[in-house]
Amino acid sequence: NREGGVPLLIGLMGPSGGGKTFSALRLATGIQKVTGGDIYGIDTEARRMLHYADRFKFKHVEFGAPFGSLDYLAVISHVVKQGYRNVIIDSASHEHEGVGGYLETHATELARLGGDKKNNFTAWIKPARERRQLINGLLQLNANFIFCFRAKDKLKIIPGGNPVELGFMPIAGDEFVYEMTLSALLYPGARGVLDLLADAGLHRQAAPRPVRRDGDVRALQ
């Protein structure tokens, strides 16, 4: 529905080489055929999205540091105000661990407060507030968004016990990933074959990796 459709928030997660950028452009092109509107790519990855400029039609902007939550909101809001309705953000993980991002903002705040561990909780107030501003701002924008998140294969250390495999987890705040309408994981070498994650990949312990056939898209159980 071109007029009354609900805007989408899609999260593509995976390690390097999983095909996030290419998949994001394919998804955006498919969405465009239904909703209309042009595609805009916000690129934090040293212009790597332009590798696919000969295969997809999209507007491109390079987005560099600082990668604070409000910096992301500013560039995304600017793009939407220009009339673009299908926006790719590659990568959104810089908002979490990049220069000026969530973790660095906390570290800066902690240093400003004297560096004492007793101020650790207080130092989270500013990055948490700014991330909430980003999320609330996104939810007010009438556009379809595809966020690419880097992912790491993580272990949970259990004192006195064996580590628990968590599988690939997105490099992002839980509250950010939670807002995604749809989330999908791309394993190394997936070549664009998605594993759909009902819970955005969070808190999935020792997730079994599905048997994959060429062209299949299989949901994890």
N, C-alpha and C positions, 0 to 999 in steps of 0.2 A: 504494500500500500504506500504510494508515494507521498500522500498527504498526512495520513494518520498513523504511520508506522512508529513503533517505539524505538528510539535510538539504541544502538547496540554498543556494549563494552565487551570486547573480545581480548582475552589474554593468550598469547602464544609463548610457551616456556620451553627452554631447552638449552643444552650446552652448545658451544661453538660447532658449527658444521651440521646442525640438525635441520636447517632449511627454514629458519624463522622468517627471514626477510622475504625470501621468494614466496613462501606460503602466505605471508601477510599481504603481499601485492596481489596474489591470486584471489584471496578472500575479498580484498577491497574491490577488485574488478568485478567479482560476482555480485557483491552487494550493490555496486554502482548500477548494474544492469536492472536491478529491481527498484532501487530508490532514486536513481539519477544522481546528479551532482558530481563534481570533479574530485580527484584523489590528491591528497597532499601528504608527503612524507617528511616527517621531522626526524633528522638523522643525527644521532650522537656518535656514530661509529665511523668517523673520518670519511664520510661520503661514500661508504661501501654500498649503500642502496643504489647508487648510480651504476653499479655493475649490471643492473637489470633495466636500464633506461631504454634499451633497444627492444625490450620485450613487453614493457608496460607503459602506459601513458599516465604520468603523474607529475605534479609540481614538487620541487624538492628544496629543502632548506637545511643547511648544516647548523646544528645546535651544539655549542660548546659550553665549557664550564663558565660560571658555576652552575651546578645541577640541583639547586635547591627546589623544594616543592613549589614555591611561589614562582620560581623561574620557569618551571614546566607549565604552571597554570598560565603564565603570561604569554608564552609562545603559542600554546594551544588555543587560548582565547583569541589571540590575534588572527590565527589561521581561520578559525570559525567565523570571525567578524568579516573576513575577506570573502565569505560565501562558500567555503569548502565544507562539504558534508561527509566526506569519507577520509578520515585522518589516521595515518599510521605513525606510531611513536616507536622508534627503534634506536636505542633501547631505553626502556623505562627503569632498568636496574640502576642506572646512574643516580636516580633520585634517592636510592637507598644507600649506595656505597661509593658514589662518585664524589668528585671535588665539590664541596659546598652542599652535599646531600645530607640526608637524615642523620647518618652516623657521624659525619664530620661536624655537623651543626651541634650535636650533643657534646662531642669532644671540645668544641670551642666554648660552649656554654659552661662545661665543667671547669675548664681552665679559667674562665672569667670569674667563676665563683670560688676560685682558690685551689681547685684541684683535689680537694678533700673528698674522700669516698662518701662521706655523709651527705654531700650535695648531689650525689649521683641521680637520685630521683628528680630533684628540682631541675637538673640540667636537661631532662627529657621533655620538660613542659614546652619549650619553644619549638623543637622539631615536630613534636606530636601535634601542636596547634597548627603549624604551617601545613603539615600533611593533611590534616582534617580540612583546612581551607582548600587545598588542591582537590580533594575528593568531592567536597560539597560543590565546588565550582564546576567540576566536570559533570556532575549530575544535573546541572542547570543548562548545559549546552546542548543544543539541538543538532547533534551530529553523531555519526557512527565512528567509534574509535577502535583501533586494533593496537594493543600494547604488546611489544615484544619484550620478554623478560629473559635474561640469562638464568641458567639453572646450574646447580652443583649437586653432585652425588654425595649425600650427607649421611653421617652416622650419629646416633645419639649415644653418648657415653653414659653407662650405668655404673655407678660406684659399686665395686665388688662383683660386678657381673659382666657378661659379654655385651659388646656394643650392639645396638639395634640398627639395622639398615633402614633408613628413611626413604631411600630412593632419591630421585632427582627432585630438588626443591627449588622454587623460584627465588631469585635474589630480589626480594621486595618485602615490604611490610605486609603482614597478614591482613590488616584492615584494608589495604589497597587492593590486594588480589581478591578479597572477598566480594568486592563490588562488581566483579566481572560477570556479565551475563552468561558467558561461555568461556571456559578455559580448556586448553589443550596442550599436551606435552609432546615434544618432538625429541625422540631419543637420538643419540649420536648415529649419524648415517641414515636417519629416517627417510631422507629424500622427500620430505613433505608429507609423509604418511602420519596422520595425527592419532594420538591416543587421547580421547576425551576424558576430562576429569570432572566428575560431578561436584567435587568439593574443592576445585581449584588447586588440587595437588597438595593441600595443606594437611598435616597430621596423618599422612598415609604411610604407615609403617610397613616396611618390607613388602612393598607392593609387587605382586607377580608381574612379570613382563609378558604380555600376551603373544601368542603365536601370530605371526604376521604373514599375510600373503600379499603379493603385489596388488596395489590398488585398494586394499582394504582400509577401512577406518573402523577401529574396534574400541569399544568403551571398556575401560578397566572396571572390573567387578569388585 
